[in-house]
Amino acid sequence: MIKDYRSNDQKTPGDIEPFTKIASTRRVEPPRTLITGASRGIGLCFCHEFAKRGHPLLLVALPEERLEQAALAISKKYDIPVDYIGIDLTADHAPQKVWEYCQDRGYIVDILINNAGIGFAKRFDKMSMDKNLSMIKLNSQAMVGLAHYFLPMLLKQTHAHIFFMSSMEATLALPYKSVYTSTKNFTYSFALALREELKKTKVNVHVGCPGPVLTNADGLKRIEAQGRKGRLLMKTPEEVAAYTVQKMEKNTVRIVPGRLNRFLLWVARHLPISFKMSILERMFRCFKDH
Ligand SMILES: NC(=O)c1ccc[n+]([C@@H]2O[C@H](COP(=O)([O-])OP(=O)(O)OC[C@H]3O[C@@H](n4cnc5c(N)ncnc54)[C@H](OP(=O)(O)O)[C@@H]3O)[C@@H](O)[C@H]2O)c1
């Protein structure tokens, strides 16, 4: 269960039980929720979800002005401590630097939201190696790095969570998105394996598998390229973040927003592989020269 750190006068009837230990004593800052890719898209919506629950935040994204603006706006709106680190998570030793930043300031992190990720679609022989590597580094390597550095701290907490953002596409090897879906498959398998390793600890591991989410302009282009079926599965980032946090509260392992999305994944599991791959190739051919 994810704690609700708001004081009683900030709550409305029906809210989750207050975390009395913090609420009833002098103001001791509760541990922080660290969210990567927090400056926009699903990550920014995660910030609002945890801020609503009174969690102090640490936002991580590229060192752009919008990160600082997001941190200031959230801190003002919810009256909670919010700090941010602008860092390129694909750079060497970036996860270690994020961890050192927390060590230097005495921040305790009890929820790690590994959300930052990028995706490019194109025929593999036309895709630049720089783009391939940036997907591998951000979507897989940085997530493992952050989990590695923060796990000892998470294990010391009375209750902790690590969330990994994968994708509905994780278990569907998609033609023309071969590297992206492989990075998401890596994250998916890593999260499930880690969950099992940590089963007897207080650290809960979750993996998110959303379908298309309307976030950036590039994503919109990709959703539109898929026509009606892309729009049927589409969710807003607000819906995805709200659903995911609710499911984390219920300790759900694999979080797939959308009934139709869950149904399609179930169907896909039961199709013969060569038949499934040829359907997927036809469905995703529109990304060939994207
Ligand atoms: N959108 C979808 O359809 C969809 C579907 C399934 C899964 N997902 C996954 O959900 C996650 C979030 O997607 P989104 O669509 O919300 O993304 P988005 O709107 O493109 O935002 C990406 C976030 O990651 C940050 N970021 C990008 N490169 C970074 C880097 N090298 N180092 C540090 N931060 C970096 C961005 O910072 P700046 O603002 O500074 O660029 C931004 O905060 C990703 O893992 C994605 O793969 C998305």
The ligand as a Gaussian input file, in Angstrom:
#p B3LYP/6-31G(d) Opt

LIG

0 1
 N        3.629000       7.358000     -24.942000
 C        3.330000       6.104000     -25.192000
 O        2.552000       5.790000     -26.133000
 C        3.891000       4.997000     -24.338000
 C        3.336000       3.715000     -24.402000
 C        3.880000       2.708000     -23.626000
 C        4.959000       2.968000     -22.794000
 N        5.489000       4.217000     -22.755000
 C        6.656000       4.463000     -21.905000
 O        6.296000       5.398000     -20.895000
 C        7.432000       6.182000     -20.532000
 C        7.103000       7.653000     -20.630000
 O        6.672000       7.923000     -21.959000
 P        6.091000       9.352000     -22.381000
 O        5.396000       9.152000     -23.677000
 O        5.391000       9.946000     -21.222000
 O        7.451000      10.137000     -22.663000
 P        7.659000      11.695000     -23.067000
 O        6.404000      12.459000     -23.016000
 O        8.448000      11.695000     -24.341000
 O        8.604000      12.192000     -21.878000
 C        9.836000      11.570000     -21.717000
 C       10.429000      12.011000     -20.407000
 O       11.714000      11.382000     -20.260000
 C       12.709000      12.391000     -20.155000
 N       13.909000      11.991000     -20.860000
 C       14.056000      11.747000     -22.182000
 N       15.326000      11.407000     -22.460000
 C       15.988000      11.447000     -21.270000
 C       17.324000      11.230000     -20.907000
 N       18.245000      10.872000     -21.799000
 N       17.675000      11.372000     -19.601000
 C       16.756000      11.749000     -18.683000
 N       15.476000      11.959000     -18.972000
 C       15.092000      11.811000     -20.253000
 C       12.104000      13.620000     -20.819000
 O       12.778000      14.785000     -20.370000
 P       12.728000      16.136000     -21.259000
 O       11.354000      16.709000     -21.047000
 O       13.772000      16.993000     -20.715000
 O       12.958000      15.716000     -22.680000
 C       10.669000      13.506000     -20.348000
 O       10.558000      13.933000     -19.001000
 C        8.564000       5.727000     -21.465000
 O        9.346000       4.745000     -20.811000
 C        7.829000       5.107000     -22.640000
 O        8.604000       4.148000     -23.334000
 C        4.982000       5.247000     -23.503000

